[in-house]
Every structure is written in C-alpha cells, then in structure tokens.
Amino acid sequence: MGLFDDVNRFLEQRLDEFLKNNPHLELQALEEQLREQEEDTLRLIADLQRQQETLQQEILNIAEDIKRWHSRIQKAQAAGEHRLAEAAQEREAALLRQGNQKWGQMEGTKQNIEQAKQLYKQTQQKRKEVQAKAATARTQTAQQKATSSYTSGWNQASSYQRPQPGVDPLEDKFRKWEMDDELEQMKRDMGN
C-alpha cells in the first residue's frame, strides 16, 4: 500500500500544480458542481411541490371524511343512539388529529420549498460569480501565454546566429509574402 499511497500523493501534487497553473480549469470544475447543485435543487423543489399537492389532497379527503362523520354524529344523537354517536365522535376526533398532522406536514413542506428556492437563488448567484472569475482567469491565462510566447524570443540565450542568405526559411517566407503584397498593391493601384 505504501507505493500506492506514494503514487496517489504524487498525482495529487501534480494535479494541484496543474490547477495552480490553470486556475480557470479549477473554476470550471466549481462551476460544473454549482450547475449540478442547481439541477439537484430544482429536482428537490419539484419533488417538494408534488409532496405538497399530495398533502393538500389528503387534507381535502380528510375534511370530507370529518364532514361525513360529523353528520353521522348528529344523526345518531338525534336518533338516541348514544353509543354509535360516541364511536362516531372518536372517529371524528381521530380524523381531526390526522388532519392536523397532515396540515403540519404541509406547512413544513412549504417551508422546505421556500428554503430550497433560496438555495437555488444563492447557487445561481454563486455560479454567475464563478463564471465571471473563470472568464477573468481565462483572459489572464491567455494574456500570460501571449506575453510569455512574445517575450520568449527575448529571454532565450543569444545563440541565434544570422543565417546565410537563402538558408533562413523564415526570411524566405517573409520575402515571398512581402513581394506578393507589393504585387497586389501594384495591381490595385493600376486598377484605379
């Protein structure tokens, strides 16, 4: 296991160095995590809203049952059926407790929905901030690369020796390009 741990540490160090040298990639990874969190939060909100609708329907059903049992209590009392009326009152009380419990669950679900919506807004805002930072980091990285490639010729050792005429391919390319450019300019001038 020691070798595996050493290799793992080495790879982690190399990854850390890479991310330090390419901060925009780290920000892109963070942005992707935030995007996933947004999606998860939206799914959670949808699940909670379905749960809220289910609870509302259950509460409506319980309310109908309470109404029916209340009517039965009144009928049983009017008919002098006191035992039946007491049993119906117990059922009504049980339904009221159940309804109160469902109402509490629904209120808790509403609070959870609001909290999830707040989390979604915060995650969205954070992702926008990370996007802006990533864009800035990409720009800075591109500028650094451009600057380093531009100055790399100056920073190299002075071992450059002027090639013999006709031997330098870059010189030949520029001469050909310059002649082609002059010919095109002459054609344009003659066309006027």
PAZAPA-4460 file (N, C-alpha, C; in steps of 0.05 Angstrom, whole numbers, plus 32768, in hexadecimal, padded with zeros to 4 digits):
% residues 192
    n_x    n_y    n_z   ca_x   ca_y   ca_z    c_x    c_y    c_z   seq   type   mol
   8010   7FE8   8000   8000   8000   8000   8011   8019   8000     1      M     A
   802A   8018   800A   803B   8030   800B   8041   803B   7FEF     2      G     A
   8046   8029   7FDC   804B   8032   7FC1   8032   8040   7FB5     3      L     A
   801B   8034   7FBA   8002   803F   7FB0   7FFD   805B   7FBD     4      F     A
   8003   805E   7FD6   7FFF   8077   7FE4   8013   808C   7FD8     5      D     A
   802C   8083   7FD3   803F   8096   7FC7   8037   809F   7FAC     6      D     A
   802D   808C   7F9C   8024   8094   7F81   800C   80A6   7F83     7      V     A
   7FFA   80A0   7F95   7FE2   80B1   7F99   7FEA   80CD   7FA1     8      N     A
   7FFC   80CF   7FB4   8006   80EA   7FBD   8013   80F9   7FA6     9      R     A
   8023   80EB   7F97   8031   80F7   7F80   801D   8102   7F6C    10      F     A
   8008   80F2   7F66   7FF4   80FB   7F53   7FE4   8112   7F5D    11      L     A
   7FDE   8112   7F77   7FD0   8129   7F83   7FE1   8142   7F82    12      E     A
   7FFA   813F   7F87   800C   8157   7F85   800D   8161   7F69    13      Q     A
   800F   814F   7F56   8010   8158   7F3A   7FF6   8165   7F32    14      R     A
   7FE0   815B   7F3B   7FC6   8167   7F35   7FC4   8182   7F42    15      L     A
   7FCD   8185   7F5B   7FCD   819F   7F68   7FDE   81B3   7F59    16      D     A
   7FF5   81AB   7F50   8007   81BC   7F40   7FF9   81C4   7F26    17      E     A
   7FED   81B1   7F19   7FDF   81B6   7F00   7FC8   81CB   7F04    18      F     A
   7FB9   81C7   7F1A   7FA2   81D9   7F1F   7FAD   81F5   7F27    19      L     A
   7FC4   81F6   7F35   7FCF   8210   7F3B   7FD8   821F   7F21    20      K     A
   7FE3   820F   7F0F   7FEB   821B   7EF5   7FD4   8221   7EE3    21      N     A
   7FBD   8214   7EE7   7FA5   8218   7ED7   7F8D   821D   7EE8    22      N     A
   7F8C   8234   7EF6   7F76   8238   7F09   7F5B   8238   7EFC    23      P     A
   7F59   823E   7EE2   7F3F   823E   7ED5   7F33   8222   7ED4    24      H     A
   7F44   820E   7ED4   7F39   81F2   7ED3   7F2D   81EB   7EEE    25      L     A
   7F3A   81F4   7F04   7F2E   81EF   7F1E   7F13   81FE   7F21    26      E     A
   7F12   8216   7F16   7EF9   8225   7F17   7EE4   8217   7F06    27      L     A
   7EEC   820C   7EEF   7ED9   81FE   7EDE   7ECE   81E5   7EED    28      Q     A
   7EDF   81D7   7EFC   7ED5   81C0   7F0B   7EC2   81C9   7F21    29      A     A
   7EC8   81E0   7F2E   7EB6   81EA   7F42   7E9C   81F3   7F36    30      L     A
   7E9E   8200   7F1E   7E85   8208   7F10   7E74   81F0   7F09    31      E     A
   7E80   81DA   7F01   7E71   81C2   7EFA   7E64   81B6   7F13    32      E     A
   7E72   81B7   7F2A   7E66   81AD   7F43   7E4E   81BE   7F4A    33      Q     A
   7E50   81D8   7F47   7E3A   81EA   7F4D   7E22   81E6   7F3B    34      L     A
   7E28   81E0   7F21   7E13   81DB   7F0E   7E04   81C1   7F16    35      R     A
   7E13   81AD   7F1F   7E07   8194   7F28   7DF6   8199   7F41    36      E     A
   7E00   81AA   7F53   7DF1   81B0   7F6B   7DD7   81BF   7F64    37      Q     A
   7DD8   81D1   7F50   7DC0   81DE   7F47   7DAB   81CA   7F3D    38      E     A
   7DB5   81B7   7F2D   7DA3   81A3   7F22   7D97   8192   7F38    39      E     A
   7DA8   818A   7F4B   7D9E   817A   7F62   7D8A   818A   7F72    40      D     A
   7D8E   81A4   7F76   7D7C   81B4   7F85   7D61   81B7   7F77    41      T     A
   7D62   81BA   7F5C   7D49   81BC   7F4D   7D3A   81A2   7F4F    42      L     A
   7D48   818B   7F4E   7D3A   8171   7F52   7D2E   816F   7F6E    43      R     A
   7D3C   8179   7F82   7D32   8179   7F9D   7D19   818A   7F9F    44      L     A
   7D1A   81A2   7F93   7D02   81B4   7F94   7CEB   81A6   7F87    45      I     A
   7CEF   8199   7F70   7CD9   818C   7F62   7CCE   8175   7F73    46      A     A
   7CE0   8165   7F80   7CD7   8150   7F92   7CC7   815B   7FA9    47      D     A
   7CD0   8170   7FB5   7CC2   817C   7FCC   7CA7   8187   7FC4    48      L     A
   7CA6   8193   7FAC   7C8C   819D   7FA2   7C78   8187   7F9E    49      Q     A
   7C82   8170   7F93   7C70   8159   7F8F   7C67   814F   7FAA    50      R     A
   7C79   814E   7FBD   7C73   8145   7FD9   7C5E   8158   7FE5    51      Q     A
   7C61   8172   7FE1   7C4E   8186   7FEB   7C32   8181   7FDF    52      Q     A
   7C31   817C   7FC5   7C17   8177   7FB7   7C0A   815E   7FC2    53      E     A
   7C1A   8149   7FC7   7C10   8130   7FD2   7C04   8135   7FEE    54      T     A
   7C13   8144   7FFE   7C09   814A   8019   7BF0   815B   8018    55      L     A
   7BEE   816E   8006   7BD6   817E   8003   7BBE   816D   7FFC    56      Q     A
   7BC3   815A   7FEA   7BAD   8148   7FE2   7BA5   8136   7FFA    57      Q     A
   7BB9   812C   8009   7BB2   811C   8020   7BA3   812C   8035    58      E     A
   7BAA   8145   8039   7B9B   8156   804C   7B7E   815A   8043    59      I     A
   7B7B   815E   8029   7B5F   8162   801E   7B4F   8148   8022    60      L     A
   7B5C   8131   801E   7B4E   8118   8022   7B46   8114   803F    61      N     A
   7B59   811B   8051   7B53   8118   806E   7B3D   812B   8076    62      I     A
   7B3D   8144   806B   7B28   8157   8071   7B0C   814C   8068    63      A     A
   7B0C   813F   8051   7AF2   8133   8048   7AEA   811D   805B    64      E     A
   7AFD   810C   8064   7AF7   80F7   8077   7AED   8103   8092    65      D     A
   7AF9   8119   809B   7AF1   8126   80B4   7AD4   8130   80B1    66      I     A
   7ACE   813C   809A   7AB4   8146   8095   7A9F   812F   8096    67      K     A
   7AA6   8119   8089   7A94   8102   8089   7A90   80F7   80A5    68      R     A
   7AA5   80F4   80B5   7AA2   80E9   80D0   7A94   80FD   80E2    69      W     A
   7A98   8116   80DE   7A89   812A   80EE   7A6B   8127   80E9    70      H     A
   7A64   8124   80D0   7A48   8120   80C9   7A3D   8107   80D6    71      S     A
   7A4D   80F1   80D7   7A44   80D8   80E3   7A41   80DC   8101    72      R     A
   7A53   80EB   810D   7A50   80F0   812A   7A35   80FD   8130    73      I     A
   7A2E   8111   8120   7A15   8120   8125   79FD   810D   8120    74      Q     A
   79FE   80FC   810C   79E8   80EA   8106   79E5   80D6   811D    75      K     A
   79FC   80CB   8127   79FC   80B7   813C   79F1   80C3   8156    76      A     A
   79F9   80DC   815C   79EF   80EA   8174   79D1   80EF   8172    77      Q     A
   79C9   80F7   815B   79AC   80FD   8157   799B   80E4   8159    78      A     A
   79A7   80CE   8152   7998   80B4   8153   799B   80A7   816F    79      A     A
   79AB   80B3   8180   79AE   80A8   819B   79C3   8092   819C    80      G     A
   79D2   808E   8188   79E7   8079   8187   7A01   8085   8192    81      E     A
   7A02   8086   81AD   7A19   8093   81BA   7A34   8084   81B6    82      H     A
   7A33   8069   81B7   7A4C   805A   81B3   7A56   805E   8197    83      R     A
   7A44   805E   8184   7A4C   8062   8168   7A57   807F   8164    84      L     A
   7A4A   8092   8172   7A52   80AE   8170   7A6E   80B1   817C    85      A     A
   7A73   80A3   8193   7A8E   80A5   81A0   7AA3   8099   818E    86      E     A
   7A9D   8082   8181   7AB1   8076   816F   7AB7   8088   8158    87      A     A
   7AA2   8095   814D   7AA5   80A8   8137   7AB6   80C0   8140    88      A     A
   7AB2   80C9   8159   7AC1   80E0   8163   7ADF   80D9   8166    89      Q     A
   7AE4   80C0   816E   7B00   80B7   8170   7B0D   80B6   8154    90      E     A
   7AFE   80AD   8140   7B08   80AC   8125   7B0D   80C8   811B    91      R     A
   7AFA   80DB   8121   7AFD   80F6   8118   7B16   8103   8126    92      E     A
   7B1B   80FD   813F   7B32   8107   814E   7B4C   80FC   8142    93      A     A
   7B4C   80E3   813B   7B63   80D6   812E   7B69   80E3   8113    94      A     A
   7B54   80E9   8104   7B57   80F6   80EA   7B62   8113   80EE    95      L     A
   7B58   8120   8102   7B62   813B   8108   7B80   813B   810F    96      L     A
   7B88   8128   811F   7BA5   8125   8126   7BB5   8120   810C    97      R     A
   7BAB   810D   80FC   7BB8   8106   80E3   7BBA   811F   80D1    98      Q     A
   7BA4   812D   80CF   7BA4   8146   80BF   7BB8   815A   80C9    99      G     A
   7BB9   815E   80E3   7BCC   8171   80EF   7BE9   8168   80E9   100      N     A
   7BEE   814E   80EA   7C08   8143   80E5   7C10   8149   80C7   101      Q     A
   7BFD   8143   80B5   7C02   8148   8098   7C06   8166   8093   102      K     A
   7BF7   8177   80A2   7BFA   8194   809E   7C16   819D   80A7   103      W     A
   7C1F   8191   80BD   7C3A   8198   80C6   7C4F   818F   80B2   104      G     A
   7C4B   8177   80A7   7C5E   816D   8093   7C5E   8180   807A   105      Q     A
   7C46   8189   8072   7C44   819A   805B   7C52   81B5   8061   106      M     A
   7C4F   81C0   8079   7C5C   81D9   8080   7C7A   81D5   8080   107      E     A
   7C84   81BE   808A   7CA0   81B8   8089   7CAB   81B6   806D   108      G     A
   7C9A   81AA   805C   7CA2   81A7   8040   7CA3   81C3   8032   109      T     A
   7C90   81D4   8039   7C91   81F0   802E   7CAB   81FE   8036   110      K     A
   7CB2   81FB   804F   7CCB   8207   8059   7CE4   81FC   804A   111      Q     A
   7CE3   81E1   8046   7CF9   81D4   8037   7CFB   81DE   801A   112      N     A
   7CE4   81E3   800E   7CE3   81EE   7FF3   7CF0   8209   7FF2   113      I     A
   7CE8   821A   8005   7CF4   8235   8006   7D12   8234   800B   114      E     A
   7D1B   8223   801D   7D38   8220   8022   7D46   8216   8009   115      Q     A
   7D3A   8203   7FFB   7D46   81F9   7FE2   7D47   820E   7FCD   116      A     A
   7D33   821F   7FCB   7D33   8235   7FB8   7D49   8249   7FBE   117      K     A
   7D4D   824E   7FD8   7D62   8260   7FE0   7D7E   8254   7FD9   118      Q     A
   7D80   823A   7FDE   7D99   822D   7FD8   7D9E   822E   7FBA   119      L     A
   7D89   822A   7FAA   7D8C   822B   7F8D   7D96   8247   7F84   120      Y     A
   7D8A   825C   7F8F   7D92   8277   7F89   7DAF   827C   7F90   121      K     A
   7DB7   8273   7FA8   7DD2   8277   7FB2   7DE6   8268   7FA0   122      Q     A
   7DDF   824F   7F98   7DF0   823F   7F87   7DF3   824C   7F6C   123      T     A
   7DDC   8256   7F61   7DDD   8264   7F47   7DF0   827C   7F49   124      Q     A
   7DED   828C   7F5E   7DFE   82A4   7F61   7E1C   829C   7F64   125      Q     A
   7E21   8287   7F73   7E3D   827E   7F76   7E48   8274   7F5C   126      K     A
   7E38   8266   7F4C   7E41   825C   7F32   7E48   8273   7F20   127      R     A
   7E37   8288   7F20   7E3D   82A0   7F10   7E57   82AD   7F18   128      K     A
   7E5C   82AE   7F32   7E75   82B9   7F3C   7E8D   82A8   7F32   129      E     A
   7E89   828E   7F34   7E9F   827C   7F2C   7EA3   827E   7F0E   130      V     A
   7E8E   8281   7EFE   7E90   8284   7EE1   7EA1   829D   7EDB   131      Q     A
   7E9B   82B3   7EE9   7EAA   82CC   7EE5   7EC7   82C8   7EEC   132      A     A
   7ECC   82BB   7F02   7EE8   82B6   7F0A   7EF6   82A4   7EF6   133      K     A
   7EE8   8290   7EEC   7EF4   827E   7ED8   7EFA   828D   7EBF   134      A     A
   7EE9   829F   7EB6   7EEE   82AE   7E9E   7F06   82C0   7EA2   135      A     A
   7F08   82CC   7EBA   7F1F   82DD   7EC0   7F39   82CC   7EC0   136      T     A
   7F37   82B5   7ECD   7F4F   82A3   7ECE   7F57   829A   7EB2   137      A     A
   7F44   8294   7EA1   7F4A   828B   7E86   7F58   82A2   7E77   138      R     A
   7F4E   82BA   7E7A   7F5A   82D1   7E6D   7F76   82D5   7E77   139      T     A
   7F7A   82D4   7E91   7F95   82D8   7E9D   7FA8   82C2   7E93   140      Q     A
   7F9E   82A9   7E92   7FAF   8293   7E89   7FB7   8297   7E6C   141      T     A
   7FA3   829F   7E5C   7FA9   82A4   7E40   7FBD   82BB   7E3C   142      A     A
   7FBA   82D0   7E4C   7FCD   82E7   7E4B   7FE9   82DE   7E54   143      Q     A
   7FEA   82CE   7E69   8004   82C4   7E72   8011   82B3   7E5D   144      Q     A
   8002   82A2   7E51   800D   8290   7E3C   8017   82A1   7E24   145      K     A
   8007   82B5   7E1D   800E   82C7   7E07   8027   82D6   7E0E   146      A     A
   8028   82E0   7E26   803F   82F0   7E2F   8058   82DE   7E31   147      T     A
   8055   82C6   7E3B   806C   82B4   7E3E   8075   82AB   7E23   148      S     A
   8064   82A6   7E10   806D   829E   7DF5   8079   82B5   7DE7   149      S     A
   806F   82CD   7DEC   807B   82E5   7DDF   8096   82EB   7DEA   150      Y     A
   8099   82E8   7E04   80B3   82EF   7E11   80C6   82D7   7E11   151      T     A
   80BD   82C0   7E09   80CE   82A9   7E0A   80E6   82AC   7DF8   152      S     A
   80E3   82BA   7DE1   80F9   82BF   7DD0   810E   82D1   7DDC   153      G     A
   8105   82E3   7DED   8118   82F5   7DFA   8126   82E7   7E11   154      W     A
   8118   82D4   7E1D   8123   82C7   7E35   8136   82B0   7E2E   155      N     A
   8137   82A8   7E15   8148   8292   7E0E   8165   829B   7E0D   156      Q     A
   8176   8288   7E0F   8193   828E   7E0E   8199   829A   7DF3   157      A     A
   81AE   82A9   7DF2   81B5   82B7   7DD9   81C5   82A6   7DC6   158      S     A
   81BC   828D   7DC3   81CA   827B   7DB2   81C0   827D   7D95   159      S     A
   81AE   8290   7D91   81A3   8294   7D76   81B9   829F   7D64   160      Y     A
   81BE   8293   7D4E   81D1   829D   7D3B   81C2   82A2   7D21   161      Q     A
   81CA   82B8   7D15   81BD   82C0   7CFD   81C3   82AB   7CE7   162      R     A
   81AE   82A0   7CDB   81B3   828B   7CC7   81BD   8298   7CAD   163      P     A
   81C9   8288   7C9D   81D3   8291   7C83   81BB   8297   7C72   164      Q     A
   81BD   82AB   7C60   81A6   82B1   7C4E   819E   8298   7C3E   165      P     A
   8183   8294   7C3D   8179   827E   7C2E   8177   8264   7C3E   166      G     A
   8181   8265   7C57   8181   824D   7C68   816B   8250   7C7E   167      V     A
   8163   8268   7C85   814F   826C   7C9A   8133   8269   7C8F   168      D     A
   8124   8254   7C96   810A   8250   7C8B   80F6   8266   7C93   169      P     A
   80F8   8271   7CAB   80E7   8286   7CB4   80EB   829F   7CA3   170      L     A
   8105   82A5   7C9F   810B   82BC   7C8E   8100   82B9   7C72   171      E     A
   8102   82A1   7C67   80F7   829C   7C4C   80D9   829F   7C4C   172      D     A
   80CB   8296   7C61   80AE   8298   7C62   80A6   82B6   7C63   173      K     A
   80B4   82C5   7C73   80AD   82E2   7C75   80B3   82F0   7C5B   174      F     A
   80C8   82EA   7C4E   80CF   82F7   7C34   80B9   82F1   7C20   175      R     A
   80B1   82D7   7C1F   809C   82D0   7C0C   8082   82DE   7C12   176      K     A
   807B   82DF   7C2C   8062   82EC   7C34   8063   830A   7C2D   177      W     A
   807A   8317   7C33   807D   8333   7C2D   807B   8339   7C0F   178      E     A
   8088   8327   7BFF   8086   832B   7BE1   8069   8327   7BD8   179      M     A
   805B   8313   7BE2   8040   830E   7BDB   802E   8326   7BE3   180      D     A
   8033   8331   7BFA   8024   8348   7C03   802A   8360   7BF1   181      D     A
   8043   8364   7BE9   804A   837B   7BD7   803C   8378   7BBD   182      E     A
   803C   835F   7BB2   802E   835A   7B98   8011   835F   7B9A   183      L     A
   8004   8357   7BB0   7FE8   835C   7BB3   7FE2   837A   7BB5   184      E     A
   7FF4   8389   7BC3   7FF1   83A6   7BC5   7FF3   83B3   7BAA   185      Q     A
   8007   83A9   7B9A   800A   83B5   7B7F   7FF2   83AF   7B6E   186      M     A
   7FE7   8397   7B70   7FCF   8391   7B60   7FB8   83A3   7B68   187      K     A
   7FB5   83A7   7B82   7F9F   83B9   7B8B   7FA4   83D6   7B81   188      R     A
   7FBD   83DF   7B82   7FC3   83FA   7B78   7FBE   83FD   7B5A   189      D     A
   7FC4   83E8   7B4B   7FC0   83E9   7B2E   7FA2   83E7   7B27   190      M     A
   7F93   83DA   7B38   7F77   83D7   7B33   7F68   83F1   7B37   191      G     A
   7F73   8404   7B46   7F66   841E   7B4C   7F6B   8431   7B37   192      N     A
***
